[in-house]
């Protein structure tokens, strides 16, 4: 798990600038750093280490890619061309031999890579039978061999998360690729006379020619609809991200001879399958349990201590319970301790620790807990804004930040987490609406009445609410009207500046197919567009801010494809969500967790923080956002917050989004 970065330019590289880029990404990889400069026209290759690069020793004399000199602090390279850079967080093969950028023995293929290929052991064995030899125990070397053997087709053989840059010196081809679901990020930006790419947006701030401007459309999507990362565009004008499941392949021969910068054109290499499984009941639950267990076994491969986030909800409890079972079976003998990390609350209605405790006792974990507080939130806000690169939707991100900081402080370098389960298994409340609408579309009125009764009994939905959900997912155009009942930010326009109110006419959820009467279609929309990409963005930034690697077992592609292939009834119905997972974990996860129907996650008591604990702090921050950005927010936003404080208006996360936009603009000096 690391950071990668790259530059394409005709002019010589500025060493001071390269050092600045590496330094700004150091949190992602404090254990090592490296630089490689290529120019085919002049026929040279320069490789450098940095301040964090270990010294070359007798044990790595035969490693052709290991640098024997440090990058200068000032001055310029011999020429322009292609620069590949790397920051390393050592997880697999802790030796200096796994230094990056890495090459094959002949120095033809070079790679800088961020992520983990969990099935690298199996792939290495296969590649050995094809004649490949290996000098390290790293998965990075396996990727290089796989690319040299199969080309871009190697991606479909990988089970993991990655952002990869590979340069072929013989053909002058540059290859960039991102994993199926975008667990690991990859951004790029054209700066006029050069092109830059890398793991985080903040690296571009170190480069001359950078201007920090907001993409108004994307910013308003976030402010009103609470959505981000739903396209290749970011909230920074001119900064694009390689979409999940895509690659870029460009030939640099003409560029090396003084030609124009190449165009980055993304090509899709992964498509979710459309098959429908005939598995039902016990067969479905056993199939899921087998796949999820194997996914966790693979993601427990590590040469450093591992642990897991544990909220007390179904998803993280399933992971921790299975990890405990795996530990007891002796599969993970070399690491005798299993750690779990939980965010708590002083307010009982937001505290899930009683559920988490039952999992801790059964799995036998070493438990750690933290209580995020609003005062600390504001003390940390500048760091949060900087590390997350873009605004974030609620203070639950702060709770996640605190959990990963606690893991780092405890010496745990790898964490498993439950991201993706809700999207592939129908875990959100909106899936009840899709289910109700689907039943009505089939004309099954008796089943619809029964489902309304079950929702009332299981999760406390009133009949009026269930009817509202049914209508919203039958006729998505009603979503704005129905949102008025619970104060949704898209249901009234007054809080957004008059000049920006056109954003209310463009519902990105509707465009993505997320407001539909099919649980499967809604799942696909959430996985690919409306939900998961945003959550993975925050997961990546908050873990890597503390030099911790986050792994997500539910996003093993085999698990995702299996769950999406199941019929809707296996996932949602009878007032119960994620049915197949509950059934598969019976006897492994405590019944108290399996039978709970409320849903929280790493939440904070945000409404209480704003309205009870620190109303003056939050009000001042909201007022500052309105004052700084009158072309985005109306003064009505402050009035609405006052009404919320007085109990005259329901709480809504629009207030936090305004604060987050303001803090982001300050952190990056963004022109809006």
N, C-alpha and C positions, 0 to 999 in steps of 0.2 A: 504494500500500500504506500503510495508515494504521490509526488507531483511531477508532471511532465510539462515541458514548454519548448517552443520552437520558433525560429525566425527565418524568414526568407527575405533577403535584401541584396542589392547589388553593391552598396557601399560597405566598407569594412565595418566589422562589429566593434562596438564600443565596450571595452571590458568593464568599465565602471557600470554601464547599463546592465550588462549580463549579471554582474554580481548583485545588483539591486533586485533584478527579477528573482534570482535564486534566493535572496534573503527574504523577500516578501512572501515566498512560498515555504519557508523553512519549517513552519509548524506541521506541514504535511509530511516532512521527511527530514528530521534532524540528525539522522544517523550517517548520512553520506550525501555527496553531491558530485555531479559530473557534467562536463560540457564536451561536445564534439562538433567541429566545424568542417564542412565539406565544400569543396569547389572543384567540380569535375574539369572545368576548362583549364584551370591551373594545375590540376592533377595532385592536389595535396589534401591531407587530412591532419587536423590538429586536435588532440584530445587533452583535456585539462581536468585536474581535480580542483577542489575548493577548500575553504577553511575547515569544513567538516569531513573531508575525505581522509580515511585512514592512510597511514604510510604504507608504501609498497614494501613487502617483506619477502623472505625466501619462499614462503608458501604460495605466493601469487606471481612469481617470476614468469610462469608460463601462460599467464592470462594476457592475451594480446590487446584486450580492450582497456586494461587498467592503466590510468595515466601515470606518467613519471614526472609530471611537473604541475605546479599550481597555476591557476589562472591569474594573470596580473591584476592588480587593483585598479590600474589606470592604463591608458593607451588603447591601441586598436589592433585588430587581427590583420593578417597579411592581405586579406581580401574579403569580399562578401561571399555570399552563397547561402548554404543551409546550416543553421545552428540547431542542434538537438541538445536539450538540457534535462537534468533530472535531479530530484530530491528524493532520498530513500528513507522509508520507514521499514526497518528490517523485521520481517515476520517469518519468512521461509528462507532457509540457508542464511544464517547470520554472519557468515564469513565475508571477507572483503572480496572474494571471488565473484559474488553476486552484484558487484558494482555495475551501475548503469551511467551513461549509455553502454550497452553491451553489444558485442558483435560475435559472429561465428569465428572459427579459427582463421579463416582466410580474409577476414575483415570485409567481406562483401556485404552482408546484411547487418544493419545496425538498428537497435531498438531502444526506445525510451517508453516506459510502460507503467501505468498506474492500475493496480487491482490485484486480483488473485484468480488463478485458474485452478479450481479445486480438484479437478480430475487429472492434474499434471502427472501424477505417478503412473496412472494407467496409460496416458498418452506417451510418456517417456519410454515405457516398456514396449509399446507398439512401434515407436520410432526407432528403437534399438534394433528391432527385427528387420527394419528397412535400411539398416546400415549406418545410422547416426550414432555418434559418440558424444558423451557429455562430460564436461569438466567441473560442473557445479551440481548442487542439489536443488537449484532454484527452478521455479516455474517459468521464469523469464527465458531461460535457455531453451525450455521446451517450446515456447511460443515461436522463437526464432527457427528452430528445427522444423516445426509444423508448417510455418509459412514458407520455408524453402522447399518443403516436400509437396504441399498442397495449394500454395498460393492463398488467395482470399477464401477459398473453400475451407481453410482451417478453422474459420470462425464458428462454423456449425458444429465442429467437434469439441469446442470449449464449453465447459460448464463452470461459469464463474461470473465475475464482474470485471470490466476493463475499459480503459481508454488507452489505445496503442498508437504509437507512431513508429513505422519501420521504413528505413531508407535502404534501397538496393543500389550500391555504388556501381555495379556493372551496367544496369539499365537506366540509372538516374531516376528511378521511380520512387515517389514518396507515397506511403500507404498509411492512412489514418482510419481507425475503426473504434466503434463504441459497442458495448454489450447490448444484449437483446432489449432490456428494459431501462437502460440508462442509469444503472446504479452508480456508475462512475462518470464524471462530467468531462466534456471536452468543448472548449470555446475557441472561436477564431475571429479575427478582426483585421480588416484591410486599413492600414494607416497611410494610404496614399502611395508612398514609395517603397513600402514593405508590408509583409503579411506576417501576423503573429498568431500563435495558437498555444493553448495550454489548459491546465486543470482548473484555474480560477480566474474570474474576471479581473481581480485586483492586480494581476501581473501586468495588464496593459497600462496601468497608471504609472509604471516605471519607465515607459517608453516615450521618447520624444515623438511628437505628432499626435499624441492622444488628447482627445477632448472629451470631457465627461458630460454627456448630454442625455437627457431622458428620452425614451421612446414613449410618446404621449399615449398612443393606443394601448400599449402593454401596461403602462402605469395605471391607466383608468380601468382596464380590465381587472387589475388587482384591487384597486380602491373600491369599485362597485360590486364586482362579482366574486371577489376573493379567490382569484385564480392566477397562477403564474406557471411558467415552464410548459405552457400548453401548445407551443409552436417552436420553430427554430429561432424565433426572435426573443430577445431578452429585454429587460427594462432599460438597458443602455442602448442608445441609438448607435447602430453600426456593429454591435457585438452580436454574433450569431452562435448558436450551439449546434453541434452535429447531433441530429436526432437519434434517439435510441434505435438500435438495430440497423444502423447505416454505416457505410464506409465511404472514404474519399480516396481515389487513386489518381495521381497526377504525375506526368513525366516532366522532369526539370531540365532536360537536355537543352532546350532552346533558352530557358531562363539562364542557365549557367554560361551560355554564350552571349549574354547581354540582352536577352529578350525580355518581354513583359512578364510581370508576375502571373503565375498560373491562376486559373479560376478554380475555386473549390466547389465541386458539384457532388452533392451527396447521392449515393445510390443505396437502395434498400437491400439488405441481405437477409433480414429475418421477417417473417410474416407469421402472425398467430394462426395456427391451424383452425379449420372450421368444422372438424368432425364432431359428431355426437356419439357419446359413449352409451353402450347398452348396460353398463354397470348400475345396479340399484342396491339400496339397502346395505346389508352386511358386506357385500362384495365391494361396494363403493368406499365404505368407511375403512375397510382393511387395505384397499388399494392406496388410499390417501395416507394411512399410517405408515405403510411400507416405504412410500416415496419420501415422505417428510422425514422419517427416521434416517434414511440413507442420505438425504440432503444435509441433515445436521451432522452426521458422521463425517461427511466430506468437509464441512465448514468448521469442524473441530481440528483440522490439520493445521498445526501451528508449532513453531519452535519457541513461542513465548506464551506467558500465561493468558488464559481465556476466561471470559465470563459472559453474562447476558443481562440485558435490560429486563426488568420484571415489573410490570405495572400492577399485576393482579388480575388483569383481563385474560380472556381466553387465549389470545394469540401468544403472548409472551409466556404465559403459564404452560402452554403446550411445549414450547421450545425448552424452557428450563426443566420441565418434568422429563422430557425425552433425553436431555443432556444428562440428568441425574441417572437415568436408567442406563445410558451408554457408559457412564463412568463406572457404575456398579458392575457392568458386564465385563469390564477389563479391557475394552477396546481402546480406551484412552489412558493407558497405564502410566505413560511418562509424565503426565500432569495430574497430580493427585488431588488438586484443589479446584473446586468449582465455585465461582463467585457470582452473586446476583446483586443488581443495583436498582433501587426503587426510589422514585420521587414521592414524597408524602405531603400532607397538608395539615395545618392546625385545625382546619374546618372538616368535621367528620363527613359532610356530604361530598367532599372532594377527595377523601382519603381512602385508598383501596388496600391499605396495608394488611387488614385482616385476611383478605383473600390471598395476598402475596405471602403472608406468613404460613398459610396452609401448604403452599407450594414449596416454600423454603424448607419446611420440616420434612416433606416427603422426598424432595430431591437431594436434601443434605447439602445445601449451598452455604457458603460463607456470605452472610447477608450484610449489605451496606445500604444506608438510606440517607436521604437529604431532604430538607424542607426549603424549597425556594420561597423567597419573601420579596415583596414589592420594593422595599428600600434597596435591596441588592440588585434587583432588576434595573433600576435607574442608574445605579453605580456601574453596572455592566453594559449598559445600553450601547455605548460607543463601540465597545469590542464586539458585541453581538451584531451590530449593523455592519461593521467592517468585515467580520469573518463570514457572514452569510451572503455577502456580495449584492444581494437584492433585498427589498423589504419582505417581511414575513407576516403571516396572517393572524397570529395570536400569541399570547405569552406562554403557550404550551411549548414553544420552541425554546424559551428560557428554561423550562423544566428539563427539557432534553439536554440543553447545554450543561446544566448542573449535574446531570447523571453522568455524562461523559467526562466532565472534570473530576468527578468522584472516582471514576474508573482509573483515570490517569494517576490521581493521587494515591491510589491503592496499588499501583504497579501492574495493572491489567491493561494489556496492549491490544487485545482482540475482544470484541463484543458482538454477540449475536442479538438480533432484534427482530420484531415481528412485523415489519413493514410488508405490505402486500396482501396480507391475509384478508383484510376487509374487502379489498377490491375484487379478489378472485373468488371469494366465498359469500358475498352478499352481506357484509357485516354492518353497513350503515343503515340508518333509519329510512333513507330514501329508497332502499330496495323493497321495503314494505309497500311503498307507493307503486313501484313498478310491478310488484306481484299482484296488488289489488287491481290495477289497470289491466294487466294481462288476463286475469280471471274474467273481468267484465267483457273484454274483447272476445273471449270465447263464448260469451253469453251464459256463463254458469252463475246465475244469480244466487242460487242456494249456497254454492261454495263461497261466493263473495260475502254473503251474510255471515257464514260460519267464520270466515277469516277475520271479519270485523269483530266478532265476539271473541275470538282467540287473541286478537291484538289488545282488546280491552283487558282480558284476564291476564295475559302474559307480560305486557309492557305498559299497561295503563293508558293506552290510546283511547280517547273518547270517540264515540260514534261520529261526531262532527269532524274530528281530526281525520279519521279514516276516510270519511267521505271527501274531505278536502284533498287528501293525498291521492285518492282515486281520480278526482277531477283534474288535478295538476298533471298527473302522468297520462291521462287520456287526452287532455288538451293543454299542452305545455304553454300555450299563449296565456293561460290563466295564472301563470306562476307569479307574476307581479302583483295581481290582485290578492291571491291567497297569502302571499308573503306579508301582507299588511297585518295579518292576525298575530304574527310573532315578531314584527318589527324588522324584517329582513332588509338589508341595505339596498337591495335592488327594487324595493317596493315603493319607495318615495324618492323624489328627485331633489328636494329642496336643499339638501346638504351638500350637493355638488354644484360648482360654479355654473352659471347659466351657459357659458360658452362651451362647457364640456358635457352637457346633458344628453348629447347625441349617443353617448355610450350606452344608455339604457335601451336603445333599440337593437343592440347587437349582443344577444345572449350567447356566450361562447359554449355554455353547457348544451344548449339546444343544437348549436352547430355541430358539436362533437357527438351527438346522439346519446347524451347522458340523461336526457329527460324522455324516457321511452317506457313502453310497457313490456319490456323483456329484460329479465335479470341478466341474461348472458350479454346482450347488447350494451346494457349499462355497465357491466363489468369490463367489457372490452374498452369502452370509452374512458372509464376511470383508470385502467391500466396504461393506456396509450396516451391519454390527453389531459383529462380534467383533474386528476387527483394524485396518482402515484408519482408522476414526474416532479411535482411540487414537493411532496413529502420526502422523496429521495434527495432532492437538492438540500433540504434542511438537515437531513440525516448525515449526508456527506460533510457539509460544512461544520456542523457542531461536533462531530466525532473527530474530524481531522484538525479542527482548531486546537484540540488537546492531544494530537499525535496518537489517536486511537483508531484502529481499523474496525468499522462496523460491517457485519455480514448479515445477510437477510435470507434465511433458509426457505421462506415461503416463495421466494422469487427464483428458486431453482427452476429452470425452464420446464423440467419434467412435471413439477408440482403445478405450475401455472397452467400448462396445457391440459393436464389431467382434470383440474378443477373447472376450467372453462368448458371442457367437453361434457361435463355432467349436466343432466337436465335440471331445470330451475327448481323443481320440487325437492331435489336432493339438498338444496342449499337454503331455501327460504320457504316457510309455510307454517301454518298453525300458530302464528305469532312468534315464531322462533327463527333466528338468523343463524347462519353457519351450521346448519343441522349436521352435515356430514362430518365436520370437524369435531363437533361435540360427541357424536357417536364413536368416532375413531379414537378419541382420547378417553373414553370411559374406562375406568380402572387404572389409568395412568395419571391423569390430572384429577385433583380432588373434586368431589361432586359439588361442593359449594361453589367452585368456580364454573364448572360446566353448567350448572343450573341457574346461574345468575342471568338476569335479562337486561340489567342496566349496562351502559357502555361509557367508559371514560377514557382510559389511556393515560399518557403522561400529561394530564391536564393541570392547570392551576386554577385557583379560585379567582379568576380574572374579574368577574362581575363584583365580587366582594372587595377585591383589592381597589377597584375603581370607586365603588359607591360607598364603601364602609371604611376601609383602612387608610387610603391615601387619595381622597378625592381632589385635594388641592394640587397635588403633584400631577395627576393625570389631566385635570382641567387645564393647568398651565401648559402642559405639553400639547394638548389639543388646540388651544388658542394660538400657540406658537406656529403650529402647522398651518392653521387657517391664515394667519398673518403673512407667513412666508410664501404661501402658494395660493393666492387668491384666484388664479386661473384654474385651480383644481378643486378647492374647497370653498363652500359658502360659509358665511358667518352663522348660518342656521345650524351648522354642526355643533357649535358651542351651545346654542340654545337647546338643541336636542339632548346634549349630554346633561344639561341642567335639569331637564324634564325627567331624564332617567334617574338622576340623583334624588329627585322629589317623588319618585315612584309613579310618575304619570306616563312613562314610556318604557317598553320592555328593553332590556339590555341587548346590545348588538356589538359585534366585533368591529364595526366600522370605525369606532373610536381608536382602537389599537392600530388599525391599518393606517390611519392618518398620522399617528405618532411614529409608526415604523417608516413611513415614507419620508417624514421630516428628518428622522435620525439618519436614514440612508443618504439622503441628499446632503446632509452635513458631513457625513463620514467620507463621501467620495467627491464632495464639492460639485454636485450635479447641477447642471443648468436645466431647469424645467420650463 
